[in-house]
Amino acid sequence: MAALSKQVALRDIQGKAYAKQHNPHYREGRPKRRITDRYQAIYEYSLKHSIKETALATGVSESTVKRIRRQINH
């Protein structure tokens, strides 16, 4: 089993090296989430209103409003 995991790790490293050579836009990790028009509107509304007011007006939870603000600010 240990030999198999070493083979997998080696193949992973080789694949990343190949991707870096052949793709100038290669990036490791999970891609960033795209901000939809709806989320952008919720964010802009939340700048002038409280989180609770934004959640009630837009029909999303307070947690979602907080997450949208965090995603756009970072």
All heavy atoms as a GROMACS GRO file, in nm:
protein
  608
    1MET      N    1   0.081  -0.120   0.000
    1MET     CA    2   0.000   0.000   0.000
    1MET      C    3   0.086   0.127   0.000
    1MET      O    4   0.050   0.224  -0.064
    1MET     CB    5  -0.093   0.002   0.121
    1MET     CG    6  -0.210  -0.092   0.110
    1MET     SD    7  -0.305  -0.056  -0.034
    1MET     CE    8  -0.465  -0.057   0.031
    2ALA      N    9   0.195   0.125   0.074
    2ALA     CA   10   0.281   0.242   0.080
    2ALA      C   11   0.341   0.273  -0.057
    2ALA      O   12   0.356   0.390  -0.094
    2ALA     CB   13   0.391   0.223   0.183
    3ALA      N   14   0.373   0.168  -0.132
    3ALA     CA   15   0.429   0.187  -0.265
    3ALA      C   16   0.327   0.253  -0.357
    3ALA      O   17   0.363   0.337  -0.440
    3ALA     CB   18   0.475   0.054  -0.322
    4LEU      N   19   0.202   0.215  -0.343
    4LEU     CA   20   0.096   0.273  -0.426
    4LEU      C   21   0.079   0.422  -0.397
    4LEU      O   22   0.067   0.503  -0.489
    4LEU     CB   23  -0.036   0.201  -0.402
    4LEU     CG   24  -0.155   0.252  -0.484
    4LEU    CD1   25  -0.128   0.237  -0.633
    4LEU    CD2   26  -0.281   0.178  -0.446
    5SER      N   27   0.082   0.460  -0.269
    5SER     CA   28   0.066   0.601  -0.236
    5SER      C   29   0.185   0.683  -0.285
    5SER      O   30   0.169   0.799  -0.324
    5SER     CB   31   0.045   0.619  -0.086
    5SER     OG   32   0.160   0.579  -0.014
    6LYS      N   33   0.304   0.624  -0.286
    6LYS     CA   34   0.421   0.695  -0.339
    6LYS      C   35   0.407   0.714  -0.489
    6LYS      O   36   0.444   0.818  -0.542
    6LYS     CB   37   0.549   0.618  -0.307
    6LYS     CG   38   0.590   0.628  -0.162
    6LYS     CD   39   0.720   0.556  -0.136
    6LYS     CE   40   0.757   0.564   0.012
    6LYS     NZ   41   0.882   0.493   0.041
    7GLN      N   42   0.353   0.613  -0.557
    7GLN     CA   43   0.332   0.624  -0.701
    7GLN      C   44   0.229   0.733  -0.733
    7GLN      O   45   0.247   0.811  -0.826
    7GLN     CB   46   0.284   0.491  -0.759
    7GLN     CG   47   0.390   0.385  -0.764
    7GLN     CD   48   0.334   0.251  -0.811
    7GLN    OE1   49   0.214   0.225  -0.799
    7GLN    NE2   50   0.422   0.167  -0.863
    8VAL      N   51   0.126   0.738  -0.653
    8VAL     CA   52   0.022   0.840  -0.674
    8VAL      C   53   0.081   0.980  -0.652
    8VAL      O   54   0.058   1.072  -0.731
    8VAL     CB   55  -0.099   0.815  -0.581
    8VAL    CG1   56  -0.195   0.933  -0.585
    8VAL    CG2   57  -0.168   0.687  -0.618
    9ALA      N   58   0.159   0.996  -0.546
    9ALA     CA   59   0.220   1.125  -0.517
    9ALA      C   60   0.317   1.166  -0.628
    9ALA      O   61   0.320   1.282  -0.669
    9ALA     CB   62   0.292   1.120  -0.382
   10LEU      N   63   0.395   1.071  -0.676
   10LEU     CA   64   0.490   1.100  -0.784
   10LEU      C   65   0.416   1.142  -0.910
   10LEU      O   66   0.453   1.238  -0.977
   10LEU     CB   67   0.578   0.978  -0.811
   10LEU     CG   68   0.678   0.992  -0.924
   10LEU    CD1   69   0.777   1.104  -0.891
   10LEU    CD2   70   0.751   0.861  -0.949
   11ARG      N   71   0.310   1.070  -0.943
   11ARG     CA   72   0.232   1.103  -1.062
   11ARG      C   73   0.166   1.240  -1.049
   11ARG      O   74   0.157   1.315  -1.146
   11ARG     CB   75   0.125   0.995  -1.084
   11ARG     CG   76   0.044   1.015  -1.208
   11ARG     CD   77   0.128   0.990  -1.332
   11ARG     NE   78   0.044   1.010  -1.450
   11ARG     CZ   79   0.071   1.098  -1.544
   11ARG    NH1   80   0.180   1.171  -1.540
   11ARG    NH2   81  -0.009   1.113  -1.646
   12ASP      N   82   0.124   1.273  -0.929
   12ASP     CA   83   0.064   1.403  -0.902
   12ASP      C   84   0.167   1.514  -0.926
   12ASP      O   85   0.137   1.615  -0.992
   12ASP     CB   86   0.013   1.409  -0.758
   12ASP     CG   87  -0.063   1.536  -0.728
   12ASP    OD1   88  -0.150   1.574  -0.807
   12ASP    OD2   89  -0.033   1.597  -0.623
   13ILE      N   90   0.286   1.495  -0.876
   13ILE     CA   91   0.394   1.594  -0.894
   13ILE      C   92   0.428   1.609  -1.041
   13ILE      O   93   0.446   1.720  -1.092
   13ILE     CB   94   0.518   1.553  -0.811
   13ILE    CG1   95   0.485   1.566  -0.662
   13ILE    CG2   96   0.638   1.637  -0.847
   13ILE    CD1   97   0.589   1.502  -0.571
   14GLN      N   98   0.435   1.496  -1.113
   14GLN     CA   99   0.466   1.501  -1.256
   14GLN      C  100   0.357   1.574  -1.333
   14GLN      O  101   0.386   1.653  -1.423
   14GLN     CB  102   0.481   1.359  -1.311
   14GLN     CG  103   0.605   1.287  -1.263
   14GLN     CD  104   0.606   1.141  -1.303
   14GLN    OE1  105   0.501   1.084  -1.337
   14GLN    NE2  106   0.724   1.079  -1.298
   15GLY      N  107   0.233   1.548  -1.297
   15GLY     CA  108   0.122   1.614  -1.365
   15GLY      C  109   0.121   1.764  -1.343
   15GLY      O  110   0.096   1.842  -1.435
   16LYS      N  111   0.152   1.807  -1.223
   16LYS     CA  112   0.158   1.951  -1.193
   16LYS      C  113   0.273   2.017  -1.269
   16LYS      O  114   0.259   2.128  -1.321
   16LYS     CB  115   0.175   1.974  -1.044
   16LYS     CG  116   0.049   1.942  -0.965
   16LYS     CD  117   0.071   1.961  -0.816
   16LYS     CE  118  -0.053   1.922  -0.737
   16LYS     NZ  119  -0.034   1.940  -0.593
   17ALA      N  120   0.388   1.948  -1.276
   17ALA     CA  121   0.502   2.002  -1.350
   17ALA      C  122   0.468   2.017  -1.498
   17ALA      O  123   0.501   2.118  -1.561
   17ALA     CB  124   0.624   1.912  -1.331
   18TYR      N  125   0.400   1.917  -1.554
   18TYR     CA  126   0.360   1.923  -1.694
   18TYR      C  127   0.264   2.040  -1.717
   18TYR      O  128   0.277   2.115  -1.813
   18TYR     CB  129   0.292   1.792  -1.735
   18TYR     CG  130   0.244   1.791  -1.878
   18TYR    CD1  131   0.328   1.754  -1.981
   18TYR    CD2  132   0.114   1.829  -1.909
   18TYR    CE1  133   0.285   1.754  -2.112
   18TYR    CE2  134   0.068   1.830  -2.039
   18TYR     CZ  135   0.154   1.791  -2.142
   18TYR     OH  136   0.111   1.792  -2.271
   19ALA      N  137   0.167   2.054  -1.627
   19ALA     CA  138   0.068   2.161  -1.641
   19ALA      C  139   0.134   2.298  -1.633
   19ALA      O  140   0.099   2.390  -1.708
   19ALA     CB  141  -0.039   2.148  -1.533
   20LYS      N  142   0.231   2.314  -1.545
   20LYS     CA  143   0.300   2.443  -1.532
   20LYS      C  144   0.377   2.478  -1.658
   20LYS      O  145   0.386   2.594  -1.697
   20LYS     CB  146   0.395   2.439  -1.411
   20LYS     CG  147   0.323   2.444  -1.279
   20LYS     CD  148   0.420   2.431  -1.162
   20LYS     CE  149   0.346   2.421  -1.030
   20LYS     NZ  150   0.437   2.400  -0.917
   21GLN      N  151   0.435   2.375  -1.723
   21GLN     CA  152   0.512   2.399  -1.846
   21GLN      C  153   0.422   2.432  -1.965
   21GLN      O  154   0.458   2.512  -2.050
   21GLN     CB  155   0.595   2.276  -1.882
   21GLN     CG  156   0.712   2.253  -1.791
   21GLN     CD  157   0.786   2.124  -1.825
   21GLN    OE1  158   0.735   2.041  -1.900
   21GLN    NE2  159   0.903   2.107  -1.767
   22HIS      N  160   0.305   2.372  -1.971
   22HIS     CA  161   0.221   2.383  -2.089
   22HIS      C  162   0.105   2.481  -2.076
   22HIS      O  163   0.035   2.506  -2.173
   22HIS     CB  164   0.168   2.244  -2.127
   22HIS     CG  165   0.276   2.153  -2.176
   22HIS    ND1  166   0.352   2.077  -2.090
   22HIS    CD2  167   0.322   2.128  -2.300
   22HIS    CE1  168   0.440   2.008  -2.160
   22HIS    NE2  169   0.424   2.038  -2.287
   23ASN      N  170   0.083   2.532  -1.957
   23ASN     CA  171  -0.028   2.625  -1.936
   23ASN      C  172   0.023   2.746  -1.859
   23ASN      O  173   0.048   2.738  -1.739
   23ASN     CB  174  -0.142   2.557  -1.859
   23ASN     CG  175  -0.260   2.648  -1.838
   23ASN    OD1  176  -0.260   2.763  -1.880
   23ASN    ND2  177  -0.362   2.598  -1.771
   24PRO      N  178   0.037   2.861  -1.926
   24PRO     CA  179   0.091   2.979  -1.857
   24PRO      C  180  -0.001   3.032  -1.746
   24PRO      O  181   0.043   3.105  -1.659
   24PRO     CB  182   0.107   3.082  -1.968
   24PRO     CG  183   0.015   3.037  -2.076
   24PRO     CD  184   0.007   2.888  -2.066
   25HIS      N  185  -0.128   2.992  -1.747
   25HIS     CA  186  -0.223   3.039  -1.647
   25HIS      C  187  -0.250   2.935  -1.538
   25HIS      O  188  -0.348   2.946  -1.465
   25HIS     CB  189  -0.356   3.077  -1.714
   25HIS     CG  190  -0.340   3.180  -1.821
   25HIS    ND1  191  -0.304   3.310  -1.796
   25HIS    CD2  192  -0.350   3.171  -1.956
   25HIS    CE1  193  -0.295   3.377  -1.909
   25HIS    NE2  194  -0.323   3.295  -2.008
   26TYR      N  195  -0.164   2.835  -1.528
   26TYR     CA  196  -0.185   2.728  -1.430
   26TYR      C  197  -0.176   2.782  -1.289
   26TYR      O  198  -0.085   2.858  -1.255
   26TYR     CB  199  -0.080   2.618  -1.448
   26TYR     CG  200  -0.088   2.511  -1.342
   26TYR    CD1  201  -0.184   2.413  -1.347
   26TYR    CD2  202   0.001   2.511  -1.235
   26TYR    CE1  203  -0.193   2.316  -1.250
   26TYR    CE2  204  -0.006   2.414  -1.137
   26TYR     CZ  205  -0.103   2.316  -1.145
   26TYR     OH  206  -0.112   2.221  -1.048
   27ARG      N  207  -0.274   2.743  -1.207
   27ARG     CA  208  -0.274   2.778  -1.064
   27ARG      C  209  -0.320   2.657  -0.986
   27ARG      O  210  -0.416   2.591  -1.025
   27ARG     CB  211  -0.370   2.892  -1.036
   27ARG     CG  212  -0.315   3.028  -1.073
   27ARG     CD  213  -0.410   3.138  -1.036
   27ARG     NE  214  -0.463   3.121  -0.901
   27ARG     CZ  215  -0.551   3.199  -0.845
   27ARG    NH1  216  -0.598   3.300  -0.912
   27ARG    NH2  217  -0.594   3.178  -0.723
   28GLU      N  218  -0.255   2.629  -0.876
   28GLU     CA  219  -0.299   2.520  -0.791
   28GLU      C  220  -0.411   2.568  -0.700
   28GLU      O  221  -0.425   2.686  -0.675
   28GLU     CB  222  -0.183   2.470  -0.704
   28GLU     CG  223  -0.083   2.388  -0.781
   28GLU     CD  224   0.015   2.317  -0.691
   28GLU    OE1  225  -0.028   2.261  -0.589
   28GLU    OE2  226   0.134   2.319  -0.724
   29GLY      N  227  -0.488   2.473  -0.651
   29GLY     CA  228  -0.592   2.505  -0.555
   29GLY      C  229  -0.728   2.520  -0.619
   29GLY      O  230  -0.746   2.514  -0.740
   30ARG      N  231  -0.822   2.541  -0.533
   30ARG     CA  232  -0.960   2.555  -0.577
   30ARG      C  233  -0.981   2.692  -0.641
   30ARG      O  234  -0.935   2.794  -0.588
   30ARG     CB  235  -1.051   2.542  -0.455
   30ARG     CG  236  -1.197   2.542  -0.487
   30ARG     CD  237  -1.277   2.514  -0.363
   30ARG     NE  238  -1.417   2.508  -0.396
   30ARG     CZ  239  -1.508   2.452  -0.320
   30ARG    NH1  240  -1.473   2.400  -0.205
   30ARG    NH2  241  -1.633   2.451  -0.356
   31PRO      N  242  -1.052   2.698  -0.754
   31PRO     CA  243  -1.075   2.828  -0.818
   31PRO      C  244  -1.164   2.918  -0.731
   31PRO      O  245  -1.249   2.869  -0.658
   31PRO     CB  246  -1.146   2.794  -0.948
   31PRO     CG  247  -1.163   2.648  -0.953
   31PRO     CD  248  -1.108   2.589  -0.828
   32LYS      N  249  -1.141   3.047  -0.740
   32LYS     CA  250  -1.223   3.140  -0.665
   32LYS      C  251  -1.364   3.142  -0.720
   32LYS      O  252  -1.386   3.127  -0.841
   32LYS     CB  253  -1.164   3.280  -0.672
   32LYS     CG  254  -1.037   3.294  -0.594
   32LYS     CD  255  -0.997   3.439  -0.582
   32LYS     CE  256  -0.878   3.450  -0.491
   32LYS     NZ  257  -0.848   3.587  -0.459
   33ARG      N  258  -1.458   3.163  -0.631
   33ARG     CA  259  -1.597   3.166  -0.670
   33ARG      C  260  -1.626   3.295  -0.747
   33ARG      O  261  -1.581   3.403  -0.710
   33ARG     CB  262  -1.684   3.160  -0.544
   33ARG     CG  263  -1.830   3.159  -0.574
   33ARG     CD  264  -1.909   3.156  -0.446
   33ARG     NE  265  -2.047   3.179  -0.476
   33ARG     CZ  266  -2.145   3.102  -0.432
   33ARG    NH1  267  -2.119   3.001  -0.354
   33ARG    NH2  268  -2.269   3.127  -0.465
   34ARG      N  269  -1.704   3.283  -0.852
   34ARG     CA  270  -1.742   3.401  -0.929
   34ARG      C  271  -1.859   3.470  -0.862
   34ARG      O  272  -1.952   3.405  -0.813
   34ARG     CB  273  -1.782   3.360  -1.070
   34ARG     CG  274  -1.664   3.300  -1.142
   34ARG     CD  275  -1.683   3.303  -1.289
   34ARG     NE  276  -1.560   3.255  -1.351
   34ARG     CZ  277  -1.556   3.192  -1.464
   34ARG    NH1  278  -1.666   3.169  -1.530
   34ARG    NH2  279  -1.441   3.152  -1.512
   35ILE      N  280  -1.856   3.600  -0.860
   35ILE     CA  281  -1.961   3.679  -0.797
   35ILE      C  282  -2.069   3.707  -0.902
   35ILE      O  283  -2.043   3.772  -1.002
   35ILE     CB  284  -1.904   3.811  -0.740
   35ILE    CG1  285  -1.790   3.784  -0.643
   35ILE    CG2  286  -2.013   3.892  -0.674
   35ILE    CD1  287  -1.826   3.699  -0.523
   36THR      N  288  -2.189   3.657  -0.877
   36THR     CA  289  -2.299   3.676  -0.971
   36THR      C  290  -2.355   3.818  -0.958
   36THR      O  291  -2.326   3.891  -0.862
   36THR     CB  292  -2.412   3.575  -0.944
   36THR    OG1  293  -2.465   3.600  -0.813
   36THR    CG2  294  -2.361   3.432  -0.952
   37ASP      N  295  -2.436   3.854  -1.055
   37ASP     CA  296  -2.500   3.987  -1.052
   37ASP      C  297  -2.588   4.001  -0.928
   37ASP      O  298  -2.593   4.108  -0.867
   37ASP     CB  299  -2.584   4.009  -1.178
   37ASP     CG  300  -2.498   4.022  -1.303
   37ASP    OD1  301  -2.378   4.052  -1.289
   37ASP    OD2  302  -2.551   4.001  -1.413
   38ARG      N  303  -2.655   3.892  -0.891
   38ARG     CA  304  -2.743   3.896  -0.773
   38ARG      C  305  -2.660   3.921  -0.647
   38ARG      O  306  -2.698   4.003  -0.562
   38ARG     CB  307  -2.820   3.765  -0.761
   38ARG     CG  308  -2.911   3.764  -0.642
   38ARG     CD  309  -2.994   3.638  -0.637
   38ARG     NE  310  -3.086   3.647  -0.524
   38ARG     CZ  311  -3.117   3.545  -0.448
   38ARG    NH1  312  -3.066   3.427  -0.472
   38ARG    NH2  313  -3.200   3.560  -0.347
   39TYR      N  314  -2.549   3.849  -0.634
   39TYR     CA  315  -2.464   3.868  -0.516
   39TYR      C  316  -2.404   4.008  -0.514
   39TYR      O  317  -2.389   4.069  -0.408
   39TYR     CB  318  -2.354   3.763  -0.513
   39TYR     CG  319  -2.398   3.631  -0.451
   39TYR    CD1  320  -2.531   3.594  -0.444
   39TYR    CD2  321  -2.304   3.542  -0.401
   39TYR    CE1  322  -2.571   3.474  -0.389
   39TYR    CE2  323  -2.343   3.422  -0.344
   39TYR     CZ  324  -2.476   3.389  -0.338
   39TYR     OH  325  -2.514   3.270  -0.282
   40GLN      N  326  -2.370   4.061  -0.629
   40GLN     CA  327  -2.316   4.196  -0.636
   40GLN      C  328  -2.421   4.297  -0.589
   40GLN      O  329  -2.391   4.390  -0.516
   40GLN     CB  330  -2.272   4.228  -0.780
   40GLN     CG  331  -2.200   4.360  -0.793
   40GLN     CD  332  -2.067   4.365  -0.721
   40GLN    OE1  333  -1.993   4.268  -0.721
   40GLN    NE2  334  -2.037   4.475  -0.657
   41ALA      N  335  -2.547   4.276  -0.630
   41ALA     CA  336  -2.655   4.365  -0.588
   41ALA      C  337  -2.678   4.355  -0.437
   41ALA      O  338  -2.700   4.457  -0.370
   41ALA     CB  339  -2.783   4.330  -0.664
   42ILE      N  340  -2.673   4.233  -0.384
   42ILE     CA  341  -2.689   4.215  -0.239
   42ILE      C  342  -2.577   4.286  -0.165
   42ILE      O  343  -2.599   4.354  -0.064
   42ILE     CB  344  -2.694   4.065  -0.204
   42ILE    CG1  345  -2.822   4.002  -0.257
   42ILE    CG2  346  -2.681   4.044  -0.053
   42ILE    CD1  347  -2.826   3.851  -0.249
   43TYR      N  348  -2.455   4.275  -0.216
   43TYR     CA  349  -2.340   4.341  -0.153
   43TYR      C  350  -2.359   4.493  -0.152
   43TYR      O  351  -2.339   4.558  -0.048
   43TYR     CB  352  -2.211   4.304  -0.226
   43TYR     CG  353  -2.091   4.377  -0.175
   43TYR    CD1  354  -2.032   4.341  -0.054
   43TYR    CD2  355  -2.036   4.483  -0.245
   43TYR    CE1  356  -1.922   4.409  -0.006
   43TYR    CE2  357  -1.925   4.550  -0.197
   43TYR     CZ  358  -1.869   4.514  -0.077
   43TYR     OH  359  -1.760   4.581  -0.030
   44GLU      N  360  -2.396   4.548  -0.264
   44GLU     CA  361  -2.414   4.693  -0.272
   44GLU      C  362  -2.526   4.741  -0.180
   44GLU      O  363  -2.515   4.846  -0.117
   44GLU     CB  364  -2.441   4.734  -0.417
   44GLU     CG  365  -2.317   4.717  -0.505
   44GLU     CD  366  -2.346   4.737  -0.652
   44GLU    OE1  367  -2.459   4.777  -0.688
   44GLU    OE2  368  -2.255   4.711  -0.732
   45TYR      N  369  -2.633   4.663  -0.171
   45TYR     CA  370  -2.743   4.697  -0.080
   45TYR      C  371  -2.697   4.692   0.065
   45TYR      O  372  -2.732   4.777   0.146
   45TYR     CB  373  -2.860   4.600  -0.102
   45TYR     CG  374  -2.987   4.638  -0.029
   45TYR    CD1  375  -3.081   4.719  -0.088
   45TYR    CD2  376  -3.011   4.592   0.100
   45TYR    CE1  377  -3.198   4.754  -0.022
   45TYR    CE2  378  -3.127   4.626   0.168
   45TYR     CZ  379  -3.221   4.707   0.106
   45TYR     OH  380  -3.335   4.742   0.173
   46SER      N  381  -2.612   4.593   0.095
   46SER     CA  382  -2.566   4.575   0.233
   46SER      C  383  -2.472   4.686   0.279
   46SER      O  384  -2.452   4.704   0.399
   46SER     CB  385  -2.497   4.440   0.250
   46SER     OG  386  -2.370   4.440   0.190
   47LEU      N  387  -2.414   4.760   0.186
   47LEU     CA  388  -2.326   4.870   0.224
   47LEU      C  389  -2.403   4.986   0.287
   47LEU      O  390  -2.349   5.061   0.368
   47LEU     CB  391  -2.248   4.920   0.102
   47LEU     CG  392  -2.147   4.822   0.043
   47LEU    CD1  393  -2.083   4.882  -0.082
   47LEU    CD2  394  -2.041   4.782   0.145
   48LYS      N  395  -2.532   4.998   0.249
   48LYS     CA  396  -2.612   5.110   0.298
   48LYS      C  397  -2.715   5.068   0.402
   48LYS      O  398  -2.782   5.152   0.459
   48LYS     CB  399  -2.684   5.176   0.180
   48LYS     CG  400  -2.590   5.235   0.079
   48LYS     CD  401  -2.663   5.291  -0.039
   48LYS     CE  402  -2.563   5.343  -0.142
   48LYS     NZ  403  -2.626   5.375  -0.268
   49HIS      N  404  -2.726   4.936   0.424
   49HIS     CA  405  -2.825   4.883   0.519
   49HIS      C  406  -2.758   4.781   0.610
   49HIS      O  407  -2.649   4.733   0.581
   49HIS     CB  408  -2.941   4.817   0.444
   49HIS     CG  409  -3.014   4.911   0.353
   49HIS    ND1  410  -2.972   4.938   0.225
   49HIS    CD2  411  -3.125   4.985   0.373
   49HIS    CE1  412  -3.055   5.024   0.169
   49HIS    NE2  413  -3.149   5.055   0.256
   50SER      N  414  -2.827   4.748   0.718
   50SER     CA  415  -2.773   4.648   0.810
   50SER      C  416  -2.781   4.509   0.746
   50SER      O  417  -2.852   4.487   0.648
   50SER     CB  418  -2.850   4.648   0.941
   50SER     OG  419  -2.980   4.594   0.921
   51ILE      N  420  -2.711   4.416   0.805
   51ILE     CA  421  -2.712   4.279   0.755
   51ILE      C  422  -2.853   4.220   0.766
   51ILE      O  423  -2.902   4.155   0.674
   51ILE     CB  424  -2.609   4.192   0.831
   51ILE    CG1  425  -2.468   4.238   0.792
   51ILE    CG2  426  -2.628   4.045   0.801
   51ILE    CD1  427  -2.357   4.171   0.868
   52LYS      N  428  -2.917   4.247   0.876
   52LYS     CA  429  -3.053   4.195   0.897
   52LYS      C  430  -3.151   4.254   0.795
   52LYS      O  431  -3.233   4.182   0.737
   52LYS     CB  432  -3.099   4.226   1.039
   52LYS     CG  433  -3.222   4.152   1.083
   52LYS     CD  434  -3.243   4.168   1.231
   52LYS     CE  435  -3.331   4.056   1.281
   52LYS     NZ  436  -3.338   4.051   1.425
   53GLU      N  437  -3.144   4.384   0.772
   53GLU     CA  438  -3.231   4.449   0.674
   53GLU      C  439  -3.204   4.394   0.533
   53GLU      O  440  -3.297   4.371   0.456
   53GLU     CB  441  -3.209   4.600   0.674
   53GLU     CG  442  -3.260   4.671   0.796
   53GLU     CD  443  -3.219   4.817   0.799
   53GLU    OE1  444  -3.122   4.856   0.731
   53GLU    OE2  445  -3.286   4.892   0.872
   54THR      N  446  -3.077   4.374   0.502
   54THR     CA  447  -3.040   4.320   0.372
   54THR      C  448  -3.096   4.180   0.352
   54THR      O  449  -3.150   4.148   0.246
   54THR     CB  450  -2.886   4.317   0.356
   54THR    OG1  451  -2.835   4.448   0.376
   54THR    CG2  452  -2.846   4.268   0.219
   55ALA      N  453  -3.085   4.097   0.455
   55ALA     CA  454  -3.136   3.960   0.447
   55ALA      C  455  -3.287   3.959   0.425
   55ALA      O  456  -3.338   3.884   0.341
   55ALA     CB  457  -3.100   3.884   0.574
   56LEU      N  458  -3.358   4.044   0.497
   56LEU     CA  459  -3.504   4.049   0.482
   56LEU      C  460  -3.545   4.102   0.344
   56LEU      O  461  -3.638   4.052   0.282
   56LEU     CB  462  -3.566   4.136   0.591
   56LEU     CG  463  -3.565   4.077   0.733
   56LEU    CD1  464  -3.610   4.181   0.834
   56LEU    CD2  465  -3.655   3.955   0.738
   57ALA      N  466  -3.475   4.204   0.296
   57ALA     CA  467  -3.511   4.266   0.170
   57ALA      C  468  -3.479   4.178   0.049
   57ALA      O  469  -3.549   4.182  -0.052
   57ALA     CB  470  -3.439   4.401   0.156
   58THR      N  471  -3.373   4.098   0.060
   58THR     CA  472  -3.328   4.020  -0.056
   58THR      C  473  -3.373   3.874  -0.051
   58THR      O  474  -3.359   3.803  -0.150
   58THR     CB  475  -3.175   4.024  -0.069
   58THR    OG1  476  -3.116   3.974   0.052
   58THR    CG2  477  -3.128   4.166  -0.095
   59GLY      N  478  -3.421   3.829   0.064
   59GLY     CA  479  -3.469   3.692   0.074
   59GLY      C  480  -3.360   3.588   0.096
   59GLY      O  481  -3.380   3.470   0.068
   60VAL      N  482  -3.244   3.631   0.142
   60VAL     CA  483  -3.136   3.537   0.176
   60VAL      C  484  -3.113   3.543   0.326
   60VAL      O  485  -3.159   3.635   0.394
   60VAL     CB  486  -3.005   3.567   0.098
   60VAL    CG1  487  -3.027   3.556  -0.051
   60VAL    CG2  488  -2.952   3.705   0.133
   61SER      N  489  -3.039   3.446   0.377
   61SER     CA  490  -3.013   3.444   0.521
   61SER      C  491  -2.906   3.546   0.557
   61SER      O  492  -2.829   3.593   0.472
   61SER     CB  493  -2.968   3.305   0.564
   61SER     OG  494  -2.841   3.276   0.512
   62GLU      N  495  -2.899   3.578   0.685
   62GLU     CA  496  -2.796   3.670   0.733
   62GLU      C  497  -2.658   3.611   0.710
   62GLU      O  498  -2.564   3.683   0.677
   62GLU     CB  499  -2.817   3.699   0.881
   62GLU     CG  500  -2.942   3.780   0.910
   62GLU     CD  501  -2.962   3.807   1.058
   62GLU    OE1  502  -2.863   3.820   1.131
   62GLU    OE2  503  -3.078   3.815   1.101
   63SER      N  504  -2.647   3.480   0.724
   63SER     CA  505  -2.518   3.414   0.701
   63SER      C  506  -2.472   3.432   0.558
   63SER      O  507  -2.353   3.453   0.531
   63SER     CB  508  -2.528   3.264   0.731
   63SER     OG  509  -2.564   3.242   0.864
   64THR      N  510  -2.567   3.426   0.465
   64THR     CA  511  -2.532   3.444   0.325
   64THR      C  512  -2.485   3.586   0.298
   64THR      O  513  -2.388   3.608   0.226
   64THR     CB  514  -2.654   3.411   0.235
   64THR    OG1  515  -2.691   3.275   0.259
   64THR    CG2  516  -2.621   3.429   0.088
   65VAL      N  517  -2.550   3.684   0.358
   65VAL     CA  518  -2.508   3.824   0.342
   65VAL      C  519  -2.366   3.841   0.396
   65VAL      O  520  -2.282   3.903   0.332
   65VAL     CB  521  -2.606   3.920   0.413
   65VAL    CG1  522  -2.555   4.063   0.405
   65VAL    CG2  523  -2.746   3.908   0.354
   66LYS      N  524  -2.340   3.784   0.512
   66LYS     CA  525  -2.205   3.794   0.570
   66LYS      C  526  -2.101   3.729   0.480
   66LYS      O  527  -1.992   3.782   0.460
   66LYS     CB  528  -2.202   3.728   0.708
   66LYS     CG  529  -2.281   3.803   0.812
   66LYS     CD  530  -2.284   3.726   0.943
   66LYS     CE  531  -2.376   3.789   1.045
   66LYS     NZ  532  -2.385   3.711   1.169
   67ARG      N  533  -2.136   3.612   0.424
   67ARG     CA  534  -2.043   3.542   0.338
   67ARG      C  535  -2.016   3.621   0.209
   67ARG      O  536  -1.901   3.632   0.164
   67ARG     CB  537  -2.097   3.403   0.303
   67ARG     CG  538  -1.998   3.318   0.226
   67ARG     CD  539  -2.048   3.178   0.197
   67ARG     NE  540  -2.162   3.181   0.108
   67ARG     CZ  541  -2.287   3.151   0.143
   67ARG    NH1  542  -2.315   3.115   0.266
   67ARG    NH2  543  -2.384   3.155   0.055
   68ILE      N  544  -2.120   3.680   0.152
   68ILE     CA  545  -2.103   3.761   0.031
   68ILE      C  546  -2.011   3.878   0.060
   68ILE      O  547  -1.919   3.908  -0.019
   68ILE     CB  548  -2.240   3.810  -0.021
   68ILE    CG1  549  -2.320   3.692  -0.074
   68ILE    CG2  550  -2.224   3.916  -0.128
   68ILE    CD1  551  -2.466   3.725  -0.102
   69ARG      N  552  -2.032   3.946   0.170
   69ARG     CA  553  -1.946   4.060   0.206
   69ARG      C  554  -1.802   4.018   0.226
   69ARG      O  555  -1.710   4.084   0.180
   69ARG     CB  556  -2.000   4.130   0.332
   69ARG     CG  557  -2.132   4.201   0.306
   69ARG     CD  558  -2.183   4.268   0.427
   69ARG     NE  559  -2.101   4.385   0.455
   69ARG     CZ  560  -2.137   4.486   0.532
   69ARG    NH1  561  -2.256   4.484   0.589
   69ARG    NH2  562  -2.059   4.587   0.552
   70ARG      N  563  -1.784   3.903   0.290
   70ARG     CA  564  -1.648   3.852   0.314
   70ARG      C  565  -1.580   3.814   0.182
   70ARG      O  566  -1.463   3.845   0.161
   70ARG     CB  567  -1.656   3.732   0.407
   70ARG     CG  568  -1.524   3.682   0.458
   70ARG     CD  569  -1.538   3.576   0.565
   70ARG     NE  570  -1.625   3.465   0.524
   70ARG     CZ  571  -1.741   3.435   0.580
   70ARG    NH1  572  -1.787   3.504   0.682
   70ARG    NH2  573  -1.813   3.334   0.536
   71GLN      N  574  -1.654   3.751   0.091
   71GLN     CA  575  -1.597   3.709  -0.037
   71GLN      C  576  -1.556   3.829  -0.123
   71GLN      O  577  -1.452   3.826  -0.186
   71GLN     CB  578  -1.697   3.624  -0.115
   71GLN     CG  579  -1.714   3.485  -0.061
   71GLN     CD  580  -1.822   3.408  -0.136
   71GLN    OE1  581  -1.902   3.465  -0.209
   71GLN    NE2  582  -1.826   3.278  -0.112
   72ILE      N  583  -1.637   3.931  -0.125
   72ILE     CA  584  -1.607   4.046  -0.210
   72ILE      C  585  -1.498   4.133  -0.148
   72ILE      O  586  -1.414   4.187  -0.220
   72ILE     CB  587  -1.735   4.127  -0.239
   72ILE    CG1  588  -1.829   4.040  -0.325
   72ILE    CG2  589  -1.705   4.258  -0.306
   72ILE    CD1  590  -1.959   4.103  -0.360
   73ASN      N  591  -1.495   4.143  -0.017
   73ASN     CA  592  -1.393   4.226   0.048
   73ASN      C  593  -1.254   4.166   0.040
   73ASN      O  594  -1.155   4.236   0.050
   73ASN     CB  595  -1.429   4.252   0.194
   73ASN     CG  596  -1.541   4.353   0.208
   73ASN    OD1  597  -1.560   4.435   0.120
   73ASN    ND2  598  -1.616   4.345   0.314
   74HIS      N  599  -1.246   4.034   0.025
   74HIS     CA  600  -1.113   3.968   0.021
   74HIS      C  601  -1.075   3.927  -0.116
   74HIS      O  602  -1.132   3.897  -0.203
   74HIS     CB  603  -1.109   3.848   0.114
   74HIS     CG  604  -1.116   3.888   0.256
   74HIS    ND1  605  -1.210   3.834   0.342
   74HIS    CD2  606  -1.047   3.975   0.329
   74HIS    CE1  607  -1.195   3.886   0.461
   74HIS    NE2  608  -1.098   3.973   0.456
   0.00000   0.00000   0.00000
